[in-house]
Amino acid sequence: MKDNVVKFPKKKPSEPTGYRINLYTEEDIVVVLTCLNLSDDMDDDKKWVRKDLRTLEPEYVMKKMYDCLESPLLSSICKKRINRIIRSVEVLPLSKLYAEFS
């Protein structure tokens, strides 16, 4: 009877994760800011600037980049850069992300 028992692996406790968006060049920063400003309400006078990038939730920034991939306003070269930035996003444990900022 004991031979018929299926053993399941023990569930490891999972740690909450966050995202880190890697912006390696000035062009990457400009592309992300363009995505943020293009996809927001155009009637709003507030525009995102470089210093705002650290205050924004990565999920929000990624959503705006995905929205811009559908935009006819951006060139294919710009869309390729957006795709590269999206592919370089890292999923990290929150403890590691917080350790980097302390």
N, C-alpha and C positions, 0 to 999 in steps of 0.2 A: 504494500500500500504506500509506503514512503517513497518508493521509486517513481510514483506518478506525480509527485509534488514538484511544481515548477518554482524554481527560486528566482526571484526578481532582484535586480541590483538595488542596494540601498539608495534611497534618494538623498542626494547631496543638498545641503542648504544652499539656496541660490542667493547671491548678493545682488541688490539693485544695480542696474547699469545706467550709464549715461553715454553721451556721444561727444566726440571731439572732432571738430571740423578742422582739417589741416589746410591752412592757407600758406603756401610756400613762397609766393611771389606777390609783388604789388598788383600784377594783373589779376591774380586770384581774388585779391581783396576788392578790386574794382568790379569784377564780375559779380561777386556776392552782393556788394552794395547796389549794383544795378538791378539785380533780381529783387532785392528788398524794396527798392524805390519804384520799380516798374509795376510790381504786383500789388502794391498798396493803393489806398484810395488816392487818386490823383488830385482830388479837390482839397486834400489835407495839406497844409503848409509845412508840416513836419517832414523832414527828409532824414533818412538814416545816414550817419557818417561813421568814419572809421572807429572812433572811440566807443560807439554804441555796440560794436560787434561782441565785445566781452560780456555785455549785459543781456544779450538776447538768448533765449532758449534755442539750443541747436535744432530741436524738432521744428520750431517755427521757421528757422532759416532754411532747413532742408525742404519744407513744404513750399516755400517761396521759390526755391531753385527748381523744384519739380514743376511748379506752375509756369515758370518761364520757359521750360522745355517745349511747351505747347504754344508759345507766343510766336506770331509771325513777324514780330518786330526785331527779333534777334537773328543774327547770322548763324550759319551752320558752324562756323569756327567758334563762336561764342557758346553755342550749345554743346560742342565737343568739350570745351573747357569746363562747363557746368557739370557734364557727365563725369569728367575726370575728378572734379572736386567731390562729387557725391560718392564716387567709388573709393575715394581716399578717407572717407569718414570712418573713424574707429569707434567701436563699441567697447567701453571700458567699465570696470567696476567703479562705482561712485567713490569708494575709498581712495582709489588711485587718482581719480580726477581731483578730489579735494586735497590730497597730499601735494599735488603739483601747485596749487594756489596758496598753500600756507607757507 
